[in-house]
Amino acid sequence: MNKIAITTGDPNGIGAEITIKALNILDIPEDKIVILSNKKILDFYGKLNKNYEIIEIPYDAEAIRPGELTKEAGEFSFNSLKKVCEIKPKAIVTAPVAKKALYLAGHKFNGQTEILQKYLSHNNQLAEMLFVAGNFRVLLLTRHCALKDINLTKELVIKKIENLVKTFDEQFKITNPKFALCGFNPHAGEDGILGREEQDILIPAVEALNKEGIKITKPLPADTLFIEAAKHYFNNEKDKFDCYIANYHDQGLIPIKTVAGESTVNMTIGLDIIRTSPGHGTAFDIAGKNIASPNGMIAAITEVL
C-alpha cells in the first residue's frame, strides 16, 4: 500500500484527538493517508475535514472512558498495530498507547516498537528507537527495560550502529555520517575506575566499527556531550555529529526532550517500514478535554511525508 498509515492509539488517551487535529491542520491529500481506528472513537474526539480511507478496528467497549486504563483499550491498541503490519503501508505513524492496557489485554509487550518488530521483522532484523528533532538525533542502544537488566555486548553495539548507517543513507540521504557515543558510566568510566563497560564493550566495538570505515567517537562523558548538541539545536546550526548514541532510555531521552519538547519524534528504524510517533504518551490526565496539542503528531506525520 502506497499510503502513510496512522493508528490512533489508546482510545482512552489523546491519540484520536491529536490525529484528527494534526490531519486537519496539515490538509494532506486524501490519497496519501489511511487511518486505522474505529468510527465510534473518531466521532467521539472530533471530525476530520477530509474523507480519508479508514480501516475499521473492532472496539468492544460499551463506551469510551477518557483517562481510564481498560482491557478493551489494550486489545484495540494491539489489534491496530497488528493490522497495520499486515497492510504494509509506505510508512507508519502511531499515536501513543498505554503499556499497562496492553498487559491487561494479555499482550506482554513493553511498547509499540516491540510489537512492530514481532510482526514486521525478518532475517534477524532488529527494530531500533531513534529520536529525531530536526538535525538533533539520538539512537538508544537499549529500549524499555530496567537499568539493572541492561545487557550490552560488543556484537550488539556493532550491529545496531551498522543498522544506523544504513538508515542514514536510505532515510536521511546522509552518507558517511558522524556519530558521538555516550559513555555508559559517569565520566565515561574514568579509565575503568567507575566501571568497565567502556573498556570491555564500547571501546572494542568502536575500534571494530572504525575499521569498517564508520565514523564514531570513543565513549565520551554523556553529561557534557549533549551541551554542544543543545547549542546547535537552539541556534538552528548544523551539528558536527549526525547522531548521538545513548546506552539506555533516559540517558538519551532526557536531553533531546528537554531541548525539543513536543517536537521530538520517536522513529523506529531497522525494519522494512519506517515508523514514527510523537515523543509523548497517552496523556490520560487531559484526555477527552479537547485541549491536547497536536504538535507532536504533526511532527511525526511530517517526518514521513
C-alpha positions in Angstrom: 0.0 0.0 0.0 1.5 3.3 -1.1 -0.1 5.4 1.8 1.0 6.6 5.2 -0.9 4.6 7.8 -1.9 6.2 11.0 -3.1 4.3 14.1 -5.0 6.3 16.8 -3.5 4.6 19.8 -5.3 4.0 23.1 -9.0 5.0 22.8 -9.0 6.5 26.3 -5.9 8.7 25.6 -5.3 11.7 23.4 -4.4 9.7 20.3 -7.5 10.1 18.2 -7.9 13.8 19.2 -4.3 14.7 18.1 -4.6 12.6 15.0 -7.8 14.5 13.9 -6.3 17.9 14.8 -3.0 17.2 13.0 -4.6 15.9 9.8 -6.9 18.9 9.7 -4.0 21.3 10.1 -1.7 19.5 7.6 -4.5 19.2 5.0 -2.8 16.2 3.3 -4.4 14.9 0.1 -6.9 12.0 0.7 -5.0 9.5 -1.4 -1.9 9.7 0.8 -3.4 8.7 4.2 -5.1 5.7 5.6 -6.3 5.7 9.2 -6.7 2.5 11.4 -9.3 3.3 14.0 -12.9 2.9 14.8 -15.8 5.3 13.8 -17.1 5.4 17.3 -13.7 6.6 18.6 -13.1 9.1 15.8 -16.6 10.6 16.2 -16.1 10.9 20.0 -13.0 13.0 19.6 -13.7 15.3 16.6 -14.3 15.4 12.9 -11.9 15.0 10.0 -12.1 17.7 7.3 -11.2 15.2 4.6 -12.7 11.8 3.6 -9.6 9.7 4.4 -9.7 5.9 4.0 -10.5 4.3 7.3 -9.8 0.7 8.2 -12.2 -0.2 11.0 -10.6 -1.9 14.0 -13.2 -3.6 16.3 -13.7 -1.9 19.7 -15.8 -3.9 22.1 -16.2 -1.5 24.9 -19.6 -0.1 25.6 -18.3 3.4 26.0 -15.1 5.4 25.6 -13.7 6.3 29.0 -11.1 9.0 28.7 -8.3 8.8 31.2 -9.0 5.1 32.2 -6.9 2.0 31.8 -9.0 -0.8 30.3 -8.5 -4.2 28.8 -10.7 -3.3 25.8 -8.5 -0.3 25.0 -5.4 -2.5 25.2 -6.9 -5.0 22.8 -7.9 -2.3 20.4 -4.3 -0.8 20.5 -2.8 -4.2 19.9 -5.1 -5.1 17.0 -4.5 -1.7 15.3 -0.7 -2.4 15.3 -1.1 -5.9 14.1 -3.3 -4.8 11.3 -1.0 -2.0 10.2 1.8 -4.5 9.9 -0.4 -6.7 7.7 -1.3 -4.0 5.1 2.4 -3.0 4.7 2.0 0.8 4.1 4.6 3.2 2.8 5.2 4.4 6.4 3.5 4.0 9.8 2.6 6.8 12.3 1.4 5.6 15.6 -0.4 7.6 18.3 0.5 6.7 21.9 -0.7 3.5 23.6 -0.7 2.5 27.3 1.6 -0.4 28.1 -0.5 -1.4 31.1 -3.6 -1.5 29.0 -1.7 -3.9 26.6 -0.8 -6.0 29.6 -4.4 -6.0 30.8 -5.4 -7.4 27.4 -2.8 -10.2 27.7 -0.3 -8.7 25.3 3.0 -8.7 27.2 4.9 -6.1 25.1 6.9 -3.2 26.6 5.9 -0.9 23.8 4.8 -0.4 20.2 8.3 -0.9 18.9 8.4 -4.4 20.2 5.1 -5.3 18.6 6.2 -3.8 15.3 9.4 -5.9 15.5 7.5 -9.1 16.1 5.2 -8.7 13.1 7.5 -6.8 10.6 11.0 -8.2 11.2 12.6 -10.9 9.1 16.1 -12.3 8.6 17.0 -11.4 12.2 16.2 -7.7 11.8 16.2 -5.6 14.9 13.9 -2.6 15.5 15.7 0.4 16.9 14.5 3.6 18.6 15.8 6.7 17.0 14.6 10.0 18.4 14.6 13.0 16.0 14.1 16.7 16.4 15.3 18.4 13.2 19.0 17.6 12.9 19.3 16.6 16.5 19.1 12.8 16.6 19.6 10.2 19.4 19.7 6.4 19.0 19.0 4.2 22.0 21.2 1.1 22.3 18.6 -0.4 24.7 14.9 0.3 24.9 12.3 -0.2 27.5 14.0 -2.2 30.2 15.0 -1.7 33.8 18.5 -0.3 34.3 19.6 -3.4 36.2 18.6 -5.5 33.2 20.7 -3.7 30.6 22.9 -6.2 28.8 25.2 -4.7 26.2 27.7 -6.7 24.2 30.3 -5.6 21.7 28.5 -7.6 18.9 25.1 -5.9 19.7 26.6 -2.4 19.6 28.3 -3.1 16.3 25.1 -4.4 14.7 23.0 -1.5 15.9 25.4 1.1 14.6 25.7 -0.7 11.3 21.9 -0.6 11.0 22.0 3.1 11.8 24.4 3.8 9.0 22.1 2.1 6.6 19.1 4.2 7.8 21.1 7.4 7.4 21.8 6.5 3.8 18.2 5.5 3.0 16.1 7.8 5.1 18.1 10.9 5.6 20.3 10.7 2.4 23.4 11.2 4.5 26.4 9.2 3.5 29.4 8.7 5.9 27.5 10.1 9.0 29.4 11.0 12.1 28.3 9.5 15.4 29.0 10.5 19.0 28.9 7.7 21.5 27.9 8.3 25.2 29.9 6.6 27.9 28.0 4.1 29.9 29.3 5.2 33.3 29.8 8.6 34.9 32.7 10.4 33.2 32.9 7.5 30.7 34.2 5.2 33.4 37.4 7.2 34.2 39.6 4.5 32.6 37.8 1.7 34.4 37.7 3.3 37.8 34.0 3.9 37.7 33.0 0.8 35.7 34.4 -1.5 33.0 31.7 -1.2 30.3 33.7 1.3 28.3 36.9 -0.8 28.3 35.2 -4.2 27.8 32.3 -3.4 25.4 32.2 0.1 24.0 35.8 0.8 23.0 36.3 -2.6 21.3 33.0 -2.0 19.4 34.2 1.4 18.3 37.5 0.0 17.2 35.8 -2.6 15.0 33.4 0.0 13.6 36.2 2.4 12.7 37.9 -0.5 10.8 34.7 -0.7 8.7 35.1 3.0 7.9 32.2 4.1 10.2 32.9 7.4 11.9 32.1 7.1 15.6 33.8 8.6 18.6 35.2 6.7 21.6 32.8 6.8 24.6 32.5 10.4 25.9 31.0 11.7 29.1 27.3 11.9 28.4 26.7 14.8 30.8 28.8 17.2 28.8 28.4 15.6 25.3 24.9 17.0 24.8 25.7 20.6 25.7 27.0 21.3 22.2 24.1 19.5 20.7 21.7 21.8 22.6 23.5 24.9 21.4 23.4 23.8 17.8 19.7 23.0 18.1 18.7 26.3 19.6 20.8 28.3 17.1 19.5 26.2 14.2 23.0 25.3 13.3 24.3 22.0 11.8 25.9 19.9 14.4 29.3 18.2 13.8 27.6 14.9 14.7 24.7 13.5 12.8 23.6 11.3 15.7 24.3 10.7 19.4 24.3 7.2 20.6 22.9 6.6 24.1 23.3 3.4 26.1 19.9 3.4 27.8 16.5 5.1 27.6 16.7 8.1 29.9 20.4 8.9 29.0 19.2 9.8 25.5 15.6 11.0 26.0 16.2 13.5 28.8 18.5 15.8 26.7 16.5 15.6 23.5 13.1 16.1 25.1 14.4 18.9 27.4 15.7 20.7 24.3 13.0 19.9 21.7 10.0 19.1 23.9 6.9 18.0 21.9 8.8 18.4 18.6 10.6 15.2 19.4 9.7 12.3 17.1 10.2 8.7 18.0 11.3 6.8 14.9 11.5 3.1 14.6 14.3 2.0 12.2 15.9 -1.3 11.2 12.7 -2.8 9.7 11.5 -2.5 6.1 8.9 0.2 7.0 9.8 3.4 8.9 7.5 4.2 11.8 7.2 7.5 13.6 5.3 8.5 16.7 5.0 11.6 18.9 7.6 11.7 21.7 4.9 11.9 24.4 2.5 9.4 25.9 -1.3 8.9 26.2 -1.8 12.0 28.5 -4.7 10.4 30.3 -4.9 13.5 32.6 -6.2 15.7 29.7 -7.9 13.0 27.5 -11.4 13.9 26.4 -11.0 17.6 27.2 -10.1 18.8 23.7 -7.0 20.6 24.9 -4.3 18.3 23.7 -1.7 19.9 21.4 -1.3 18.2 18.1 2.3 19.4 17.6 3.9 16.1 18.4 1.6 14.2 15.9 2.2 16.9 13.3 6.0 16.4 13.6 5.6 12.6 13.4 3.5 12.8 10.2 5.7 15.4 8.7 8.8 13.3 9.2 7.5 10.6 6.8 5.6 12.8 4.2 
